[in-house]
Amino acid sequence: MTHTATHAVPEPGKSRRAVAAVRAFLQAMESTSVDYTLDRIERLEREVGRLKEELRRNRNPEAGDASIAGAAAPEG
């Protein structure tokens, strides 16, 4: 009795396509335009917060002066 093994032979180019798919996936995991957009939004939100604080101080100069005066006042 002879034993015949049937080994599946991969299709030509199948491993190359698999490697290409992995490479494409890894490149997609790097910085994307969505990441850039989210980073930009975060920076803009911080800038808006800083500008709001500056505007609040300009509208109410006593609040800004009080913190400056308190820091400059000698203790004693």
HELIX and SHEET records of a PDB file:
HELIX    1   1 LYS A   14  MET A   29  1                                  16    
HELIX    2   2 SER A   33  ARG A   59  1                                  27    
HELIX    3   3 PRO A   61  ALA A   72  1                                  12    
END                                                                             
